[in-house]
Amino acid sequence: MTDELKIGGHTLSSRLIVGTGKYKDAEQTKAALEASGTRLVTVAVRRLSQLPGGGDSLIRWLREHDYTLLPNTAGCYTAEDAILTCRLARELGIAGLVKVEVLGDPKTLFPDVIQTLEASETLVKEGFTVLPYTNDDPIMAKKLEDVGCA
């Protein structure tokens, strides 16, 4: 029996989400992803060129191995930047499902929940499946759900 995760139109065999930004090279990244069993991999759109082994080759490898890509807006501090970043990911053919993180503080990386809500609302209207990065505020969680976040 499998414990599938369903988000938007995606069905995943693993609930683990793994990022691509903390490995020393492409081989270590690939090995970690394969060992983890994840099927959902985050990619910081604004940092694609900084990924180990280059963004293009890693994206190609992820696609060839049937990983679901979760582009994210890491490094964005405004709703406008997050929206533009997601639109760029869509132009690159790696979006649909996006992780929206609009930061409010560079030291703690706490989210700016107002900017996150604003970006999420726009992106949902544009047809993205939005997974917002926020803190444990149930009121904001309900507002994000109300605008259509997954």
C-alpha positions as CSV (number, residue, x, y, z in Angstrom):
1,M,0.0,0.0,0.0
2,T,1.4,3.4,-0.9
3,D,0.9,6.6,0.9
4,E,0.6,9.0,-2.0
5,L,0.7,12.8,-1.8
6,K,-1.7,14.6,-4.1
7,I,-1.1,18.3,-4.8
8,G,-3.0,19.9,-7.5
9,G,-2.8,17.6,-10.5
10,H,0.3,15.8,-9.2
11,T,0.4,12.5,-7.5
12,L,3.7,11.7,-5.7
13,S,4.9,8.4,-4.2
14,S,6.9,10.2,-1.5
15,R,6.0,13.0,0.9
16,L,9.6,14.1,1.2
17,I,10.6,17.3,-0.6
18,V,14.3,17.8,-1.2
19,G,16.1,21.0,-2.3
20,T,19.0,21.2,-4.8
21,G,21.0,24.1,-3.4
22,K,23.2,22.7,-0.6
23,Y,25.4,20.1,-2.3
24,K,29.0,20.5,-3.4
25,D,28.5,19.2,-7.0
26,A,26.0,17.6,-9.4
27,E,27.0,14.1,-8.5
28,Q,26.4,14.6,-4.8
29,T,23.1,16.2,-5.6
30,K,22.0,13.3,-7.8
31,A,23.2,10.8,-5.2
32,A,21.3,12.5,-2.4
33,L,18.1,12.7,-4.4
34,E,18.2,9.1,-5.5
35,A,19.0,7.9,-1.9
36,S,16.2,10.0,-0.4
37,G,13.4,8.5,-2.4
38,T,11.9,11.9,-3.0
39,R,9.9,12.6,-6.2
40,L,9.5,16.4,-5.6
41,V,12.6,18.6,-5.9
42,T,12.8,22.3,-5.2
43,V,14.8,24.5,-7.5
44,A,15.6,28.1,-6.7
45,V,14.8,29.8,-10.0
46,R,16.9,32.9,-9.2
47,R,19.9,30.7,-8.5
48,L,19.7,28.2,-11.4
49,S,23.1,29.2,-12.8
50,Q,24.7,28.6,-9.4
51,L,23.5,25.0,-9.0
52,P,26.2,22.3,-8.9
53,G,27.0,21.3,-12.4
54,G,25.0,24.1,-13.9
55,G,21.2,24.6,-13.8
56,D,20.5,23.4,-17.3
57,S,22.2,20.0,-16.9
58,L,20.7,19.4,-13.5
59,I,17.2,20.3,-14.7
60,R,17.6,18.0,-17.7
61,W,18.7,15.2,-15.4
62,L,15.8,15.8,-13.1
63,R,13.4,15.6,-16.0
64,E,15.0,12.5,-17.5
65,H,14.6,10.8,-14.1
66,D,10.9,11.8,-13.8
67,Y,11.3,14.1,-10.8
68,T,8.5,16.7,-10.3
69,L,10.1,20.1,-10.2
70,L,9.1,22.6,-7.6
71,P,10.5,25.9,-8.6
72,N,10.7,28.3,-5.7
73,T,11.1,32.1,-5.2
74,A,14.0,31.9,-2.7
75,G,15.6,35.3,-2.4
76,C,12.5,37.3,-3.2
77,Y,11.5,40.1,-0.8
78,T,8.5,41.5,-2.6
79,A,5.4,40.0,-4.1
80,E,6.3,41.5,-7.4
81,D,9.7,39.7,-7.5
82,A,8.1,36.4,-6.6
83,I,5.4,36.8,-9.3
84,L,8.1,37.6,-11.9
85,T,10.2,34.7,-10.8
86,C,7.3,32.3,-11.1
87,R,6.5,33.6,-14.6
88,L,10.2,33.1,-15.5
89,A,10.0,29.5,-14.3
90,R,6.9,29.0,-16.5
91,E,8.7,30.4,-19.5
92,L,11.6,28.0,-18.8
93,G,9.0,25.1,-18.8
94,I,9.6,24.1,-15.2
95,A,6.5,25.7,-13.5
96,G,2.9,25.0,-12.8
97,L,3.5,23.8,-9.3
98,V,5.5,26.5,-7.4
99,K,6.7,27.2,-3.9
100,V,6.2,30.9,-3.1
101,E,8.5,32.3,-0.4
102,V,8.6,36.0,0.0
103,L,11.1,36.8,2.8
104,G,10.7,39.6,5.3
105,D,14.0,39.3,7.2
106,P,17.3,38.2,5.7
107,K,18.7,37.0,9.0
108,T,15.9,34.7,10.2
109,L,14.4,34.1,6.7
110,F,11.0,34.6,8.3
111,P,8.4,35.2,5.6
112,D,6.6,38.4,4.9
113,V,3.1,36.9,5.1
114,I,1.4,39.9,3.5
115,Q,3.6,39.9,0.5
116,T,3.3,36.1,0.3
117,L,-0.5,36.4,0.3
118,E,-0.4,39.0,-2.4
119,A,1.9,37.0,-4.6
120,S,0.0,33.8,-4.0
121,E,-3.4,35.4,-5.0
122,T,-2.0,36.7,-8.3
123,L,-0.2,33.4,-9.1
124,V,-3.3,31.3,-8.4
125,K,-5.3,33.5,-10.7
126,E,-2.7,32.9,-13.4
127,G,-3.1,29.2,-13.1
128,F,-0.2,28.2,-10.9
129,T,-0.5,25.6,-8.2
130,V,0.9,27.5,-5.2
131,L,2.6,26.0,-2.2
132,P,3.2,29.0,0.1
133,Y,6.1,29.2,2.5
134,T,4.8,30.7,5.7
135,N,5.0,30.4,9.5
136,D,2.5,28.7,11.8
137,D,-0.2,31.3,11.7
138,P,-3.6,29.6,11.3
139,I,-5.3,32.9,10.3
140,M,-2.8,33.4,7.5
141,A,-3.0,29.8,6.5
142,K,-6.8,30.1,6.1
143,K,-6.4,33.3,4.0
144,L,-3.9,31.5,1.8
145,E,-6.3,28.6,1.4
146,D,-9.1,31.1,0.6
147,V,-7.2,32.6,-2.3
148,G,-6.6,29.1,-3.7
149,C,-3.3,27.8,-2.5
150,A,-2.7,24.1,-2.5
